[in-house]
Amino acid sequence: MAFKPANNIQDVQHFGEFGGVNPSISDSSTYTFMSAKTMFDTFEGNTDGCYLYSRHASPSNLNLSEALAAMEGTETANVYASGMGAITSTILQHCKAGEHIVSSRTIYGGTYAFLKNFTPKFNIETTFVDITKVDRVEAAITPNTKIIYCESVSNPLLEIADIKNLAKLAKKHNLQLVVDNTFSPLSISPAKLGADVVIHSLTKFINGSSDTVAGVVCGTQDFINQLRDVNNGAAMLLGATMDSMRSASVLKNMRTLHIRMEQHSKNALYLAEKFEANGLKTVYPGLASHPSHKLYKSIMNSQYGFGGMLTIDVGSLDKANALMELMQHKNLGYLAVSLGFYKTLFSSPGSSTSSEIPEAEQKEMGMSNGLIRFSVGLDADINRTYQTMNECMLELHIL
């Protein structure tokens, strides 16, 4: 039977403490015990259903974790105060001094900076490769390699990882495949394709309202237990704990994720087809011109489309900035980083979300100064949006 991620979210049921249709929020940092022995057992992780301290666990965080694990089809999950909290904890849990990572060269700038500049302090090195070439990934593996790291749909160039074959490669070399699925929730299910760990920045599409910073790691019970271990767990000891109020908010927003993703994808495909027809250099996985269009079609949960992210290249940074400023003036969206909002967001990655990547490396991977990244919103009349965008481009002589 086909995997149905939205059904799995829907099937997670938690009533509130007094029968509320929304789960009660655990607004406590610490929890009381009637027995000292129960406190000790809970600290040791041997007491189900008891809570000690919210950095360890809280009912609200566990409710959200359960829904996210159901969505990704993993045994369990652990939520964090940010996507970077999830990413850094996962990498440091897997790797120790002297070990090695093979990573996609096109990844979120913060992740790139962590792997390029921060982990070498702990003698953990990373080789960056073109993740779309599985043979190059294998060539980069050394006896000290521990993980292969990639994004399902890369930020910002929208390259598509061949997760099935990367998973086979990881198993062949006894490695862990870690996949950031932030750009493609519901549309791609990495764990079902063989990934060992799935990460999201919940800040983006999953929450969808640009009012929360949060992250999650979805994986096996054994790995999540390692992360939560009081003696050597990265999630526990690095302290990137999610707030219970925010957990409850994200959980409520998850209930509409399937509706939102369908609309994001529908609108993005419409704009991408129009932009390409106008002669703009347009990258969107739903276009037949995308190098990995067939790959995406072969691994996607088709109901949710090709996602809400697209890029165009208008030739120069000056033109990109002028267009974004004019589109914001016309109320077509906001000149802002991040993604997954109800309103379209646009930015120039080279000078914002990917600015941590040196300019020479940006050019090598094909990231030009004129590139604009769009997170396409939930507009009810996407043709009206397009017509006004087209007028902006004509005014600035981009078309």
Residue pairs with C-beta under 8 A, 6 or more apart in sequence:
2 301
3 73
3 189
3 192
3 301
4 301
5 70
5 71
5 72
5 73
5 186
5 189
5 301
6 71
6 186
6 257
6 258
6 303
8 70
8 71
8 73
9 67
9 70
9 71
9 254
9 255
9 257
9 258
10 255
11 70
12 63
12 66
12 67
12 70
14 23
14 63
15 21
15 23
16 22
16 23
16 24
17 24
18 24
22 248
22 252
23 59
23 60
23 63
23 248
23 251
24 59
25 60
25 244
25 245
25 248
26 51
26 54
26 58
26 59
26 60
26 244
27 244
27 245
28 54
28 58
28 244
29 53
29 54
30 52
30 53
30 54
31 50
31 51
31 52
31 53
33 39
33 42
33 50
38 47
38 50
39 52
41 47
41 50
42 50
42 51
42 52
43 52
43 230
45 225
45 228
45 229
45 230
51 57
51 58
51 59
54 61
54 241
54 244
55 236
55 239
55 241
56 228
56 230
56 236
57 228
58 244
58 247
59 244
60 244
60 245
60 247
60 248
60 251
61 79
61 241
61 242
61 244
61 247
63 247
63 248
63 251
64 79
64 216
64 242
64 247
64 248
64 250
64 251
64 254
65 76
65 77
65 78
65 79
65 216
66 76
66 77
67 251
67 254
68 77
68 79
68 200
68 202
68 206
68 216
68 218
68 254
69 75
69 76
69 77
69 218
71 185
71 186
71 254
71 257
72 181
72 189
72 190
72 191
72 198
72 218
73 189
73 191
73 192
74 191
74 198
74 218
74 219
74 220
75 219
75 220
75 221
75 224
76 218
76 219
76 220
76 221
76 224
77 216
77 217
77 218
77 219
77 224
78 86
78 216
78 217
78 224
78 227
78 228
78 235
79 202
79 214
79 215
79 216
79 242
79 247
80 86
80 89
80 214
80 215
80 216
80 217
80 235
80 240
80 241
80 242
81 213
81 214
81 215
81 240
81 241
81 242
81 243
82 201
82 203
82 213
82 214
82 215
82 240
83 108
83 180
83 182
83 199
83 200
83 201
83 202
83 203
83 204
83 213
83 214
83 215
84 110
84 111
84 114
84 201
84 215
84 240
85 215
85 238
85 240
86 199
86 200
86 201
86 215
86 216
86 217
86 240
87 110
87 111
87 114
87 180
87 199
87 215
88 114
88 234
88 238
88 240
89 217
89 227
89 234
89 235
89 238
89 240
90 178
90 197
90 199
90 217
90 227
90 234
91 101
91 114
91 115
91 119
91 124
91 147
91 149
91 178
92 119
92 122
92 234
92 238
93 223
93 226
93 227
93 233
93 234
93 235
94 146
94 147
94 176
94 178
95 101
95 119
95 124
95 146
95 147
96 122
96 124
97 122
97 123
97 124
98 123
98 124
98 144
99 124
99 144
99 145
99 146
100 124
100 125
100 126
100 127
100 142
100 144
100 145
100 146
101 115
101 119
101 124
101 125
101 126
101 127
101 145
101 146
101 147
101 148
101 149
102 126
102 127
102 129
102 137
102 140
102 141
102 145
102 147
102 148
102 149
103 111
103 115
103 126
103 127
103 128
103 129
103 131
103 148
103 149
103 150
104 128
104 129
104 130
104 131
104 149
104 150
104 151
104 154
104 159
104 161
105 128
105 129
105 130
105 131
105 361
105 365
106 131
106 151
106 154
106 155
106 156
106 157
106 159
106 365
106 367
107 149
107 150
107 151
107 154
107 155
107 180
108 151
108 155
108 180
108 182
108 353
108 354
109 155
109 349
109 353
109 354
109 355
109 356
109 357
110 356
111 149
111 180
112 128
112 354
112 356
112 357
113 356
115 126
115 128
115 149
116 126
116 128
116 356
117 356
119 125
119 126
127 140
129 136
129 137
129 139
129 140
130 136
131 137
131 150
131 154
131 159
131 161
131 166
132 159
132 160
132 161
132 162
132 291
132 292
134 162
134 165
134 166
134 169
137 148
137 166
137 169
138 169
138 173
141 169
141 173
141 175
145 173
145 175
146 175
146 176
147 175
147 176
147 177
147 178
148 166
148 169
148 170
148 175
148 176
148 177
148 178
149 178
149 179
149 180
150 161
150 163
150 166
150 177
150 178
150 179
150 180
151 161
151 179
151 180
151 181
151 182
151 183
152 160
152 161
152 163
152 179
152 180
152 181
152 183
152 184
152 188
152 190
153 159
153 160
153 161
153 183
153 184
153 188
153 285
153 307
153 309
154 160
154 161
154 183
155 182
155 183
155 349
155 353
155 354
156 311
156 349
156 353
156 354
156 367
156 371
156 373
157 283
157 311
157 365
157 366
157 367
158 183
158 283
158 284
158 285
158 290
158 309
158 310
158 311
159 291
159 292
160 285
160 290
160 292
160 295
160 296
161 179
162 292
162 295
163 177
163 179
163 188
163 190
163 193
163 194
163 195
163 299
164 193
164 194
164 299
166 177
166 194
166 195
167 177
167 193
167 194
167 195
167 196
168 194
169 175
170 176
170 177
170 194
170 196
171 194
176 196
176 197
177 194
177 195
177 196
177 197
178 195
178 196
178 197
178 199
179 190
179 195
179 197
179 198
179 199
180 199
180 200
180 201
181 188
181 190
181 198
181 199
181 200
182 199
182 200
182 201
182 204
182 205
183 204
183 205
183 307
183 309
183 339
184 307
185 200
185 205
185 206
185 257
185 261
186 257
186 258
186 261
186 301
186 303
186 304
187 261
187 265
187 300
187 301
187 304
187 305
187 306
187 307
188 296
188 299
188 300
188 301
189 301
190 198
191 198
191 218
191 219
193 299
196 219
196 220
196 223
197 217
197 218
197 219
197 223
198 217
198 218
198 219
199 215
199 216
199 217
199 218
200 206
200 215
200 216
200 218
201 214
201 215
202 212
202 214
202 215
202 216
202 250
203 210
203 212
203 213
203 214
203 215
203 338
203 340
204 338
204 339
204 340
205 257
205 260
205 261
205 264
205 308
205 339
205 340
206 250
206 253
206 254
206 257
206 340
207 214
207 249
207 250
207 253
207 340
208 253
208 256
208 257
208 260
208 340
208 341
208 342
209 253
209 341
209 342
210 338
210 340
210 341
211 249
212 246
212 249
212 250
214 242
214 246
214 247
214 250
215 240
215 242
217 223
217 224
217 227
217 235
225 233
226 232
226 233
227 233
227 234
227 235
227 236
228 235
228 236
229 236
230 236
258 303
258 304
260 342
260 378
261 304
261 305
261 307
261 308
262 303
262 304
262 305
263 378
264 305
264 307
264 308
264 340
264 376
264 377
264 378
265 286
265 304
265 305
265 306
265 307
265 308
266 305
266 382
267 308
267 376
267 377
267 378
267 379
267 382
267 385
268 284
268 286
268 305
268 306
268 307
268 308
268 309
268 310
268 374
268 376
269 284
269 286
269 305
269 306
270 382
270 383
270 386
271 310
271 374
271 376
271 382
271 385
271 386
271 389
272 282
272 284
272 286
272 287
272 310
273 287
274 386
274 390
275 282
275 310
275 312
276 282
276 284
276 287
276 289
278 390
278 393
278 399
279 399
280 312
280 313
280 314
280 393
280 398
280 399
281 312
281 313
282 289
282 310
282 311
282 312
283 290
283 310
283 311
283 312
284 290
284 306
284 309
284 310
284 311
285 292
285 293
285 296
285 306
285 307
286 293
286 296
286 305
286 306
286 307
287 293
290 296
296 306
300 306
308 339
308 340
308 375
308 376
308 377
309 339
309 373
309 374
309 375
309 376
310 373
310 374
310 376
311 371
311 372
311 373
311 374
312 371
312 372
312 374
313 368
313 370
313 371
313 372
314 320
314 323
314 370
314 372
314 393
314 398
315 370
315 398
316 369
316 370
317 348
317 350
317 351
317 369
317 370
319 370
319 396
319 398
320 348
320 369
320 370
320 371
320 372
321 348
322 396
323 372
323 392
323 393
323 396
323 398
324 335
324 346
324 347
324 348
324 372
325 335
326 392
326 395
326 396
327 333
327 335
327 346
327 389
327 392
328 334
328 335
330 388
330 392
332 344
332 385
332 388
332 389
332 392
333 343
333 344
333 345
333 346
333 374
333 377
334 341
334 343
334 344
334 345
334 346
335 346
335 347
336 345
336 346
336 347
337 345
337 347
337 352
337 353
338 345
338 375
339 345
339 375
340 375
341 375
341 377
342 377
342 378
343 377
343 378
344 374
344 375
344 376
344 377
344 379
344 385
345 374
345 375
345 377
346 372
346 373
346 374
346 375
347 353
347 372
347 373
348 369
348 371
348 372
348 373
349 367
349 371
349 373
350 359
350 362
350 367
350 368
350 369
350 371
353 373
354 362
354 367
357 365
357 367
379 385
390 399
393 399
